[in-house]
Amino acid sequence: MNTFTKTSLALLAAAVMTTSAFAETGTERLQSARGSVEALGVTLENMGADVDTSVNLNGAYTFDQKVALYNEKHAELQAQFNALHVQSAE
């Protein structure tokens, strides 16, 4: 489990560094945000958590609005990951 967690964190860090290194179009930013949510959701599921990765995009018309919603979901999932990680370390 510990190796899995380290690997997951390394992959997430690599994804963040890669995406921030290049200027992205709105579509690319949205795909990146969606991918981050999905990847973190899979990681949480593998840790045994019940995960809801759905994002309600109703009312979000621009790429920036949609990306913001995915970033909120990512923050929510990251908090869940952090809590599970602390529990597993105890």
C-alpha positions as CSV (number, residue, x, y, z in Angstrom):
1,M,0.0,0.0,0.0
2,N,2.8,2.4,0.9
3,T,4.5,1.8,-2.5
4,F,1.2,2.3,-4.3
5,T,0.7,5.6,-2.5
6,K,4.2,6.8,-3.4
7,T,3.7,5.8,-7.0
8,S,0.3,7.6,-7.2
9,L,1.7,10.8,-5.7
10,A,4.7,10.7,-8.1
11,L,2.4,10.2,-11.1
12,L,0.1,13.1,-9.9
13,A,3.1,15.3,-9.4
14,A,4.5,14.5,-12.9
15,A,1.1,15.2,-14.5
16,V,0.9,18.6,-12.7
17,M,4.4,19.6,-13.7
18,T,3.8,18.5,-17.3
19,T,0.6,20.4,-17.8
20,S,1.9,23.6,-16.1
21,A,5.0,23.6,-18.4
22,F,3.0,24.3,-21.5
23,A,0.4,26.9,-22.5
24,E,-2.8,25.0,-23.0
25,T,-5.9,25.8,-24.9
26,G,-9.3,25.8,-23.2
27,T,-10.1,22.3,-24.4
28,E,-6.7,21.0,-23.2
29,R,-7.1,22.6,-19.8
30,L,-10.6,21.1,-19.5
31,Q,-9.3,17.6,-20.5
32,S,-6.4,17.9,-18.1
33,A,-8.7,18.9,-15.2
34,R,-11.1,16.1,-16.0
35,G,-8.2,13.6,-16.2
36,S,-6.9,14.7,-12.9
37,V,-10.3,14.1,-11.2
38,E,-10.6,10.7,-12.9
39,A,-7.1,9.7,-11.9
40,L,-7.5,10.7,-8.3
41,G,-10.9,9.0,-8.2
42,V,-9.3,5.7,-9.4
43,T,-6.5,6.1,-6.8
44,L,-9.1,6.6,-4.1
45,E,-11.1,3.6,-5.3
46,N,-8.0,1.5,-5.2
47,M,-7.5,2.6,-1.6
48,G,-11.0,1.3,-0.8
49,A,-12.9,4.6,-0.7
50,D,-16.4,5.2,-2.1
51,V,-15.8,7.9,-4.7
52,D,-18.1,10.2,-6.7
53,T,-16.1,11.8,-9.5
54,S,-19.2,13.3,-11.2
55,V,-19.2,17.1,-11.9
56,N,-22.3,19.0,-12.6
57,L,-21.5,21.3,-15.5
58,N,-25.0,22.8,-15.7
59,G,-24.7,26.6,-16.0
60,A,-21.0,26.4,-16.8
61,Y,-20.7,27.8,-20.3
62,T,-17.0,28.7,-20.7
63,F,-13.9,26.5,-20.5
64,D,-12.8,28.5,-17.4
65,Q,-16.1,27.9,-15.6
66,K,-15.9,24.2,-16.4
67,V,-12.2,23.9,-15.4
68,A,-13.1,25.7,-12.1
69,L,-15.8,23.1,-11.3
70,Y,-13.3,20.2,-12.0
71,N,-10.7,21.9,-9.8
72,E,-13.2,22.1,-7.0
73,K,-14.0,18.4,-7.4
74,H,-10.3,17.7,-7.4
75,A,-9.8,19.6,-4.2
76,E,-12.6,17.7,-2.6
77,L,-11.1,14.4,-3.7
78,Q,-7.6,15.5,-2.6
79,A,-9.0,16.2,0.9
80,Q,-10.5,12.7,0.9
81,F,-7.2,11.2,-0.2
82,N,-5.3,13.1,2.5
83,A,-7.7,11.9,5.2
84,L,-7.3,8.3,4.0
85,H,-3.5,8.6,3.7
86,V,-3.4,9.8,7.3
87,Q,-5.6,7.0,8.5
88,S,-3.4,4.4,6.7
89,A,-0.3,5.9,8.2
90,E,-1.6,5.4,11.8
